[in-house]
Amino acid sequence: MHEAFEKIMRLSLVARRELPWRYILPTGILALLGFLVIELWLEIAEGEARQLDRAILLLFRRSGDFGSLIGPAWLEQTMVDITTLGSATMLTLLTIASAGLMAVRGTYRVSAILIGAIASGSILVAMFKDFLERPRPGLVHHLVNETSMSFPSGHAANSAIVYLTIAVLFVRFERHFATKLFVLAMAASIVLAIGVSRVALGVHWPSDVLAGWMLGTGWACFWAIIVKLPIARIPEVLPADPGDAATERHSS
């Protein structure tokens, strides 16, 4: 009886130490972002966000010439290049490469979780678009061709899902804090740049991009919770590359 009581107390201490950071914080962020996405759509539906959307969108265009992007001539091509980082082709290739790397390293469960997170996230974004059916901006000339609905921004949401989920899985294995911080910062910077490019190119309202960022970040937080659950059984560090061991044996 005494041993059982001590075991329960040890488990309770572990839960109190790990639960706030491992589960409650990501869950809280997920709930908050979900609430904000709903609130943002209600504001849009009521027309409250229209003036701010228009004002920000026009900041990227020359005064009196809504068909030209403000700034130097090379900026438009730069925006096109940046927005390509959030295209379906680029995100699919990145997902395949990352999942393949995990599989080669022997972490098949991580590879499956990565594919499941990104595939389900892209489906969720497409469902939102089809259900809400917000038209794309007609205020300025579109500098790239798009045919789908506008809310939320698929580039902003899917890039957040892909880059942030990959970053979350990477920092799961990385021990060096500065490296973790750098990877997360780079992933967030790419996601932010892609979202800004969508507004600059005139194919999304700023509120579309904001909703995409929140939706994608929330989905990444959801999978951050999943990878911490005991059922996931993800190792704390990547197993050694089998090729490394073979090279060491050969050299010795």
N, C-alpha and C positions, 0 to 999 in steps of 0.2 A: 504494500500500500504506500509506504514511504517512498519507494523508488518510483512508483507511478506518479506520485505528487511532484517529485523533483523533475521528472521528465516533462510534465505539463508546464511547470514553471519555466524550464529552459526554453521550451517552444514559445511560451508567451513572451519571454524576453527577446527572442529572435524576431518574433512577429512585430513587436513594438519598435525594434531597431530598424527593420527592413521595410515594413509595410508603408510608412509615410512616403518614403522616397521611391520605392519600387512600384507602388500601385496607386496610392492616393493622388500623388502629384500629376502623373500622366492622365489619370481618370478625370481629375479636376480640370485640366487643360482641355481635354476632349469635350467635356460637358460644356465648358465656357465657350469654346469655339463653335460648337453646334448651336448653342443658343444665339450667338452673335450672327451666324449665317442666317438663321430664321428671322431675327430682328432686322437684318439688312434687307432681306427680301421684302419684308412687310413695309419698310421705308420706301423701297423702290416701287412697290405696287401702289402705294399712296401718293407717289410723285414727289416725296420729300427729298430724295437724293438727286433729282433731275438737275437742279441749278449747279450743284457742286460737281456732278459728273461732267456737265458741259464746260464749266470753267477750267477744270483740270485737263480735259481733252484738248481744249483750244490752246493751252499753254505750250503744247508741242508743235503748233502750226504757226506759220508766218502770219503776221497781222494783214488781213485783207486777202490772204491766199491760203485757203484751207486745204489745198491740194499739195502743199509743200511742207516738209518737215523743217522746223526751225533749226538753225545751226549750220555747220560746214557741210559741204557736199558729201563727204564720206560718211556722215552720221547715219544717213538712211540705210546704206549697205551694212553698216555695223549693227543697226537694229535688226535687220533681216537675218544677219549671221547669228545674233544672240537668240532671236526667237526660234531659230532652227534647233537650238539645244533643247527646246521643249516640244519638238515635233514628235509625232507618233513613231516615226522611223528611228530617230535618235534614241528615244526612251526605250523602245523595244530592243535595240541593239545593246544598250547599256544594261538592261535587265538580263538579257541572255548572257552577256559577258560576265556580269557579276554572279549570277546564279551558276554559270558554268565553272567559274573560279572556285566557288564554294564546294561544288560537287567534286572537282578535281582534288581539292584538299581533304575530301572525305567527309565534309559536313553536309550530308544530304538533307538533313532535317532543316538546316538553315536555308539551303537552296530552295526547298519546297515552300518554306515560309515566305521567302522573298518573292517568289513567283505568285503565290497566293495573295499576298498583300497588294502587289502592284496590279494584278489582273482584276481583283475584286474592286480595287479603288477606281480603276478606269471605267468599269461597268457602272459604278455608283455615280461618277461624274456624268456619264452619258445619260443616265436615267434622270438626273436633275435637269440637264439641258432639255431633254424631250418633254419633261413634265411642265417646266416653267415657261418654255417657249418665248424667251425674251429676244426681240430682234437685235441685230448688231447695229452699232451707231451709223446713222445716215448723215450726221452733221459734217463729217470730214471725209475726204477721199481715202479709201482703203489702199494701203501701199503693198499689201499682199492679198491674195484671194482666199476667202473663207466662205463656206456654205452652211455650216452648222449654226445652231442657236448660240446666243451670246452669254447667258448666265447659267452657271459660273464659267469663268474662263477655263477651258480645258487645258491650255498650255500651263497656266498658273497652277491649277489643281494637280494635274498629272506630274508636272515637274517637281512639285512639293512632295507628292507621294513617292516618286522614284528616288530623287536625290536624298531626301530626308530619311526614307526608310533604309536605303543603302548605308547612309551615314550612321544611323542608329545601330544597325547590325555590325558595322565596322568598329564602332567605339565599344561595343560589347566585348570584343576580343582584345582591343588595344589597351595596354596597361599605362602607357605614358600619357599624363594628363594634358600636356601641351599639344601632343599629336591629336588627341581626342578633340580638343578645343579648335584646332586648326581645321580638321575635317568637317566638323559641324558648321564652322564659320564659312568655309568655302561652299558647302552645300547650300546654306542659307543665302549666300551672296549670289549664287547662280540662279536660285529660284526667284529672288528679288529682281535680278536683271531681266530674266525672261518675262516676268509680269510687267515691268516698266516698258519693255519693248512692244508688248501687245497694245498698250495704250498709245505709245508713240506712233505705231503703224496704223492706228485708227480703227482697228478691228474689234476693240473691246472698250466698253465704258470702264472707268476706274473702279466702280463698284463691282463689276464682273470679276476683275482681277483680285480685288480684296476678298471677295467670297471664295475665289479659287484658292488663294493662299490659305485662308482659314480652313476650308474643307480638306485640302491636301495635308496641312499640318495636323489637323485633328485625326485624319486617317493614319498618319505616321505615328501619332501618340497612341492610338489604339493598338497598333502592332508593336509598339514599344512595351505595352502592357503584356501582350501575348508572349513575346520572347522571354519575359521574366517569369512566366508561370512555370511551376514545376513540371507540368505535363509536357512543356516544350523540350526540356532536357537539353538545352543548348550549352555546349562547353564554354568555359570562361575564356579560353584561348584557342586559337586555331591549331589543329594538329600539324605536326611537322610535315613538310612536303616530302612525299615518298622519294622523289628524285634527289632530295638533299641527302637522305640517308644512304642512297645508292652511291652518290658521289663520294661521301666520306669513306665508305667501305673500299671503294676503288682506289682512292688516294692513299689509304693506309696499307 
